[in-house]
Amino acid sequence: MNRIDEAFKRLREEGQTALIPFLTVGDPDVTTTIDIIRKLEEAGADMIELGVPYSDPLADGPVIQRASGRALKHRISVADCIQVAEDARDAGVKLPFILFSYYNPILQLGLEHFFNLVVQKGISGLIIPDLPIEEDEEVRKMAEAANIHLIPLVAPTSNERVKRIASKARGFVYCVSSLGVTGVRSDFHSGIDEFLQTVRQATELPIAVGFGISSREQVERFAKQCDAVIVGSAIVRTIEEALPLLQDESRKEEGLQQIYTYVKQLKV
Ligand SMILES: O=P(O)(O)OC[C@@H](O)[C@@H](O)c1c[nH]c2ccccc12
């Protein structure tokens, strides 16, 4: 059984909602990324979305764009991001890892080599936001053969595509709460509740919601309808605010503690 399935089974038994943080690997450096992942696990995270920094993050708002820029200063590759899963596991992290990457960096690595790496390093899931279902046949077959869950995104505008996307989904279905790019929001798409109901009826798989979530109240609201809540920009912003501490060896633990405190209050 895939680690993501195991995590959702445990959470269902415990009546809990999964908290899935997203962070950009290599922001500010790979060693600190692993320290942050350990803190996220301590704070109650149930899975981690490892973001591959990319030069043209078209679906990302300014916070994640800045994080990608900082990480790309060290020329972090897809292979480096995948390696973080193994290194974090070696450091004692038990959480499932979902690799989040735009399609281009994966193509540059080559699908064969990419899938060998993700299997070897213990990645459990894959999110490729710019690979639509109409073009994902080859990747989906390779992912299924490797027992890696290719997790699709559905948006409030997906309408009749929701059923088709959900029918091919593995792991869980990622419901995007709003149109536009990632980034903290105070309100969501007007039809969000009906949209989440539509997705719930279209799949037996767990459903997750992401985009714009930053407060415990928002997590509690979505926990009523979803099995998982994904938080990216708000956590990446907390990392950004803690950078002066994280990059000073004598104050690194203080910076990590700031991230821990913010994330812990999100776990419901
Ligand atoms: O950052 P937010 O608003 O909390 O949304 C999650 C998001 O960061 C993460 O899942 C993600 C990062 N980049 C993306 C691009 C498309 C879809 C999703 C994403």
The ligand as a Gaussian input file, in Angstrom:
#p B3LYP/6-31G(d) Opt

LIG

0 1
 O        0.094000      28.727000      -1.698000
 P       -1.327000      28.415000      -1.329000
 O       -2.281000      29.560000      -1.717000
 O       -1.482000      27.950000       0.111000
 O       -1.776000      27.143000      -2.243000
 C       -1.128000      25.833000      -2.103000
 C       -0.025000      25.825000      -3.104000
 O        1.029000      26.631000      -2.591000
 C        0.625000      24.518000      -3.544000
 O       -0.226000      23.406000      -3.519000
 C        1.118000      24.884000      -4.906000
 C        2.294000      25.565000      -5.101000
 N        2.367000      25.958000      -6.432000
 C        1.225000      25.555000      -7.099000
 C        0.814000      25.743000      -8.431000
 C       -0.434000      25.231000      -8.813000
 C       -1.237000      24.559000      -7.848000
 C       -0.834000      24.349000      -6.497000
 C        0.394000      24.895000      -6.138000

